[in-house]
Amino acid sequence: MAYIIDGKAVSAQVKAEVAAETAKLKERGITPGLAVIIVGDDPASRVYVNNKKKACAEVGFASEEYALPAETSQDELLSLVKCLNERSDINGILCQLPLPKGLDDSTVIEAISPIKDVDAFNASNVGKIMIGDYSFLPCTPAGVMELLKSANVDISGKECVVIGRSNIVGKPMAMLLLHSNGTVTVCHSRTKELAEVTRRADILVAAVGRAKFVTADMVKDGAVVIDVGMNRDENGKLCGDVDFENVKDKCSAITPVPGGVGPMTIAMLMKNTLTAAKLQNGIE
Ligand code: GUN
C-alpha cells in the first residue's frame, strides 16, 4: 500500500505560513487583496471561486468577488480588469476559467497586469518561468512540487512523465520538473503507446481530465503518482484521472482525489497573492 500524500495537511501548513506573514504585513498597514472574477454560472467554477474566497478569509486577506452574467461583453470584462489593475488595494486578480462562449480567455489573461497575475497565466509570467526567473508559479504545478517535497521525493535525474499539455497544468508542470533536474516527457492525446511511456515514469503526473484514465498497467512498480484530475465517476462521485483503488497497491506514493492536489492549488494562490502584495509594497 502506497504512502498517501495528504494535500489537506500540506495545504494547511502553507496557509498557516501565509497567515503568519499576513498578520505581520497587517501590522504595517498592508492587507493583501485578491479580486476574483467569475463570468456565467458554471457549477464547477462556482465551487472553485467559493473555495478561493474561503481561503482568503482563513489567511486574513481581503477578497472581492465580481460575479458577472454569461452575457457580459469582452469590453465590459476588460474594463473591469483595467479598473482592478489600477487599484492599489487589489494585489492579485484572478479570472476563473474557462470563460463562457464569446469571451476570449487569453485576451482577458493578457489584460491582467503581470504583477497582479497571481495565476501566472499571462505570457510575461509564463516566459519568466521558462527561463527560471519568476515571482509567481502557476498554482497547480507549484502545489504539486510542494507535495513532492513534503513526501521527500527526490526529482533529480528521475524519469518524470506528465500526461496532459495544457497551459494551466501540463506545460508549466513539465518546466518545474525540468528545473528540478527531472528527465521530463510530456504525453498527450496523440502520444503513441502511451502505457509504454507512462510505465517508464518514476514520477507520473496525470492531468488529462478523464476519470480513472490511468490504470494500474500504466504505472511502474514503486512510482510516485500525482493526480491532478477532478472528475465525476459513473456514480457521480468525485474522482481523479487515476484509478486510485488499483494503482495505490502498485506505487510507492500517491495523491488522493479529493484531498490531494486540489487544496494545494488554493494554498499556492494564497502564497502568490501574498508575494504580489509584498512586491507591490516594496517588501522583499
Ligand atoms: N480554471 C481551472 N483551474 C484554474 C485556475 O487555477 N485558475 C483559474 N483562473 N481558472 C482555472
Residues whose N, C-alpha, C, O or C-beta is under 5 A from the ligand:
A	BS01	GUN	L94 C95 Q96 L97 P98 D119
